[in-house]
Amino acid sequence: MESIYIFSIRPEYAEAIFSGRKKFELRRGKGKDLIKGGLAIVYVSGRVKAISGEFTIGRIIRGPPEKIWRYVRKKNEKGISPESWKFIAGAKTAIAIEVLSPKLYEKPVSLREIREVLPTWTPPMGYSKINKNEPIYQIFLSKLLTSKEVKTEN
């Protein structure tokens, strides 16, 4: 079974991912349940509040924040902002998740739409793994993933 995750990502970082500028998503912690080749569904937080797209998880690099920062700055200097360093600095472990094949959905699914059907659903703080038997997958994600309505911006 394909591994599927929902990532909460701030609007400016999601835009950088979907425009092709941001090649790595940074996270604090070990990300031990992430699997290369998994599918990352992007919930854009902040003012957007919608499931807006997806990307395939490429390489997953784990280590001290300093090592991760040097790696992503070398590989994707223009796609990583100084605020990203502030986010991972001070963590025991950080991860860089390679972003492959980003796709922006033609019609995002807003948090309001989701909560009309699943009133108690809340987006993850960072990311969470999703099973195909969960209501969020069965009602919303399965339709998005089979839809041909995808914008590719890179």
C-alpha positions, 0 to 999 in steps of 0.5 A: 500500500502506498504511504500517504501523508498530509503535511501542513505547510505555510502559504509562502512555502507551499507557493515555493514548492508548487512553483518549483523553487523549493526542492526540500521541505524541512522539519524538526524531529526524525520523521521516522515514519516517512517513506521515500516514494510516499505521497505528501498531500499539502494542506496550505495553512494560514490564510488559505486553509485548503488541501491544495496539492501534492508532491512525491517524497524523494530522499529523506536526509536526517541529522543535526540541524546544522548538517541539514542546513548545510545540505539544503543550502548547497542543493537548493540555495534559492529555494530555502529562506533564512526563516527555515533555519530559525525553524530547525535551529535548536532541534536535536534532529532535523530532516530535509524531505526532497520534493519531487513532482509537485502538483497543484490541484485545479480545485483545492478543498477548503477546510470549510468544505471538509468540516461541512462533512467531517466537523471534527477534522483538524489539519495536522500540526506538522504532518500525519500519515493517512490510512485509506480507511480514514474518512478524510481519505475516502471522502476527499483525498481519493477523489483528488488523487484520481482527478485529472484536474491538476496544474503542473507549474514546473 
